[in-house]
Amino acid sequence: MSSEATIIKRKRVVVAGGHHGGAWKVAYADFVTAMMAFFLLMWLLNATTEDQRKGLADYFDPSIPISPISGGGTDMLEGDSIATSENLPTRGGDEEAIQRHPAEIEAAIVEAAAAQGLADADGRVRVTETEEGIVIELLEAQRHALFAKGSAAPSSELRALLSGVAGVIDGAKAPVKITGHTDGYTYDDQDYTNWELSADRANTARRLLLAEGVDETSFDEVSGRADRAPLAEDRHDPANRRIAITLLGKKADAMPTPSQPMRAGLR
């Protein structure tokens, strides 16, 4: 029998899980997802307008009621959402008024004009907030006149737009100022200038609003500015021919809710 000792070697095999395991794959997937979300955000910021971004922000704002109407049910909330106007904090002031962005007022006027048969009112209404109050401007466009050329005779488009404005005035309960504006084209007849034309057009708008049911005592001022306050740099731009209706001392967050029905036009 041999006297040599038997030597047994134990070799440890370390399994690393293939390229140091799979944790890096999870981290990489998270990174790619984050980059995709980032570039999607950049695309949305570039492809949307300021008003659209405001609308998206308002959609996710928990302080704006989702729906004031109960959906029925017998559970703890009895069919109501925790996001109804009764359960959310208010901004103070009129309990029936919620925040209303100028774009929402524009949309309400455009919708009312569409109900009167004006299908292309988009871009014809401009609502802004000033220190004086909410200013609603009805704009002319190429081949879409508010008045007959060189006169105060109203077009059917002006009548449709004013039917929507009448509903806003009715809900605002504020003094109204109407201002007529013209472009920079002048008249050969010096007895009838842009001053007379702009004032006559403002008065035409007042009479049409009266026909829509607006109270006569609502009007505080009716005047014409001729071409002294152009909206566009080009004084001959059709957009300068417009009617501005100011709700004096009114702010957008004190306006009636968008769901309030607009006044039906009286023809």
C-alpha positions in Angstrom: 0.0 0.0 0.0 1.3 3.4 -0.9 2.1 5.8 2.0 1.4 8.9 0.0 -1.5 11.1 1.4 -4.4 11.9 -0.8 -4.9 15.7 -1.3 -8.5 16.9 -2.1 -8.9 20.4 -3.5 -12.2 22.2 -3.1 -12.7 24.8 -5.7 -15.4 27.5 -5.0 -17.3 28.6 -8.1 -18.8 32.0 -7.8 -21.9 32.6 -10.1 -22.2 36.4 -10.7 -25.6 36.1 -12.4 -24.3 37.1 -15.8 -22.7 40.6 -16.2 -23.0 41.4 -12.5 -26.7 40.5 -12.2 -29.9 42.1 -13.6 -30.2 45.2 -11.3 -28.7 47.4 -14.0 -31.5 46.5 -16.4 -34.1 47.9 -13.9 -32.1 51.1 -13.4 -31.7 51.5 -17.2 -35.4 51.0 -17.8 -36.2 53.6 -15.2 -33.8 56.0 -16.9 -35.3 55.4 -20.3 -38.8 55.9 -19.0 -37.8 59.2 -17.3 -36.2 60.5 -20.5 -39.3 59.6 -22.5 -41.5 61.4 -20.0 -39.1 64.4 -20.2 -39.2 64.6 -24.0 -42.9 64.2 -24.0 -43.2 67.1 -21.6 -41.0 69.2 -23.8 -43.1 68.4 -26.9 -46.3 69.3 -25.1 -44.9 72.6 -24.0 -43.9 73.4 -27.5 -47.1 72.2 -29.2 -49.7 73.8 -26.9 -50.8 77.4 -26.4 -50.8 79.2 -23.0 -54.5 78.9 -22.7 -54.3 75.1 -23.4 -51.6 74.7 -20.8 -53.8 76.6 -18.3 -56.7 74.3 -19.1 -54.5 71.2 -18.5 -53.3 72.7 -15.2 -56.9 73.5 -14.1 -57.9 69.9 -15.0 -55.5 68.5 -12.3 -56.2 71.3 -9.8 -57.9 69.7 -6.8 -59.5 73.1 -5.8 -61.7 73.1 -8.9 -64.9 71.0 -8.5 -65.1 68.0 -10.9 -68.9 67.8 -10.8 -71.5 69.4 -8.6 -74.1 66.7 -9.5 -74.7 63.6 -7.5 -74.4 60.3 -9.2 -76.8 58.5 -6.8 -75.9 55.6 -4.5 -76.3 54.6 -0.9 -72.7 54.4 0.3 -70.9 56.7 2.7 -70.9 59.6 0.3 -74.4 59.0 -1.0 -73.2 59.1 -4.6 -71.3 62.4 -4.2 -67.7 62.9 -5.1 -65.3 64.2 -2.5 -64.4 66.8 -5.2 -67.8 68.5 -5.4 -68.1 72.2 -4.8 -69.6 71.6 -1.3 -66.5 69.6 -0.2 -63.8 71.8 -1.6 -62.3 75.1 -0.3 -63.6 78.2 -2.0 -61.9 81.4 -3.0 -64.4 83.6 -1.1 -67.0 86.0 -2.4 -70.0 84.8 -4.3 -70.7 81.1 -3.3 -72.1 80.4 -6.7 -69.0 81.6 -8.6 -65.9 79.6 -9.2 -62.7 80.5 -11.0 -63.3 81.2 -14.6 -60.4 81.8 -16.9 -60.8 84.3 -19.8 -60.4 81.4 -22.2 -63.6 79.9 -20.7 -65.5 83.1 -21.3 -64.3 83.1 -24.9 -65.4 79.5 -25.3 -68.9 80.2 -23.8 -69.4 83.1 -26.3 -68.1 81.0 -29.3 -70.5 78.2 -28.2 -73.5 80.5 -28.0 -72.6 82.1 -31.4 -72.4 78.6 -32.9 -75.9 77.9 -31.6 -77.0 80.9 -33.6 -75.5 79.5 -36.8 -71.9 81.0 -36.7 -69.7 78.0 -37.2 -66.3 79.8 -37.5 -66.3 82.1 -34.5 -63.0 80.7 -33.2 -60.4 83.5 -33.2 -63.1 86.2 -33.5 -63.4 86.7 -29.7 -60.7 88.0 -27.4 -61.2 88.3 -23.7 -58.6 90.0 -21.4 -58.5 91.2 -17.8 -57.5 94.8 -17.3 -57.5 97.2 -14.3 -60.8 98.6 -15.7 -62.4 95.2 -15.8 -63.0 92.3 -18.2 -62.7 93.3 -21.8 -64.5 91.3 -24.5 -63.4 92.2 -28.0 -65.2 91.0 -31.1 -62.8 91.1 -34.1 -63.2 91.3 -37.8 -61.3 89.0 -40.1 -60.7 88.7 -43.8 -64.1 87.9 -45.5 -65.7 87.9 -42.1 -67.0 91.5 -41.4 -68.9 92.7 -38.4 -70.4 95.6 -40.3 -71.0 96.5 -43.9 -68.0 98.3 -45.4 -67.9 102.0 -44.3 -71.2 101.8 -42.3 -72.7 100.8 -39.0 -75.0 98.2 -40.6 -74.4 95.0 -38.6 -73.7 91.6 -40.2 -75.3 88.3 -39.2 -72.0 87.3 -37.6 -72.0 90.3 -35.3 -75.6 89.4 -34.2 -74.5 85.9 -33.5 -71.5 86.9 -31.4 -73.5 89.5 -29.4 -76.0 86.8 -28.5 -73.2 85.1 -26.6 -71.9 88.3 -25.1 -75.5 89.1 -23.9 -75.4 86.0 -21.7 -72.1 87.0 -20.2 -73.4 90.5 -19.4 -76.5 89.1 -17.9 -74.6 86.9 -15.5 -71.9 89.5 -14.6 -74.3 92.1 -13.2 -71.8 94.9 -13.9 -71.8 98.2 -15.7 -71.0 97.9 -19.4 -68.8 100.1 -21.5 -68.9 99.7 -25.3 -66.2 101.1 -27.5 -66.0 101.1 -31.3 -62.7 100.8 -33.2 -61.9 101.2 -36.9 -58.8 100.6 -39.0 -56.6 103.4 -40.4 -58.3 103.9 -43.7 -59.7 107.4 -44.0 -62.7 109.0 -45.7 -62.7 111.6 -48.4 -65.8 113.1 -46.8 -64.5 115.0 -43.8 -68.0 115.4 -42.4 -68.1 111.7 -41.6 -64.8 110.3 -40.3 -63.7 107.2 -38.4 -64.7 109.0 -35.2 -68.4 109.1 -36.3 -68.2 105.6 -37.7 -66.7 104.0 -34.6 -69.3 105.7 -32.4 -72.1 104.6 -34.6 -70.9 101.1 -34.6 -70.7 101.1 -30.8 -74.3 102.3 -30.7 -75.3 99.6 -33.1 -73.8 97.0 -30.7 -75.7 98.6 -27.8 -79.0 98.4 -29.7 -78.4 94.7 -30.6 -77.6 93.9 -27.0 -80.8 95.6 -25.9 -82.6 93.4 -28.5 -81.0 90.4 -26.8 -82.6 91.3 -23.5 -79.8 93.2 -21.8 -81.2 95.8 -19.4 -80.8 99.4 -20.7 -79.5 100.5 -17.3 -76.5 98.2 -17.7 -74.8 100.6 -20.2 -72.5 103.1 -18.5 -70.6 104.4 -21.6 -70.9 104.1 -25.4 -68.1 105.7 -27.4 -65.8 105.5 -30.5 -62.0 105.6 -30.6 -61.7 105.7 -34.4 -58.2 104.2 -35.2 -56.5 105.6 -32.1 -56.1 102.2 -30.3 -55.1 99.7 -33.0 -54.9 96.0 -32.0 -52.4 95.1 -34.7 -49.2 97.0 -35.7 -50.6 97.3 -39.2 -53.2 100.1 -38.9 -55.1 98.6 -41.9 -55.3 95.1 -40.4 -59.0 94.0 -40.3 -58.5 93.0 -36.6 -58.4 96.7 -35.8 -62.0 96.9 -36.8 -63.6 95.7 -33.6 -66.1 96.2 -30.8 -64.8 96.2 -27.3 -67.3 95.5 -24.5 -65.9 96.1 -21.0 -67.5 94.7 -17.8 -66.4 97.5 -15.5 -64.8 96.4 -12.2 -65.3 92.7 -12.9 -62.7 90.0 -12.6 -62.7 86.6 -14.3 -62.8 84.7 -10.9 -66.1 86.4 -10.1 -67.9 85.4 -13.3 -70.7 82.8 -13.3 -69.8 79.2 -13.8 -69.3 78.0 -17.4 -72.3 75.7 -17.0 -74.7 78.6 -16.6 -76.9 78.7 -19.8 -76.3 81.6 -22.1 -79.2 84.0 -22.8 -81.2 82.9 -25.8 -81.2 85.5 -28.5 -84.3 87.4 -29.3 -84.7 87.8 -33.0 
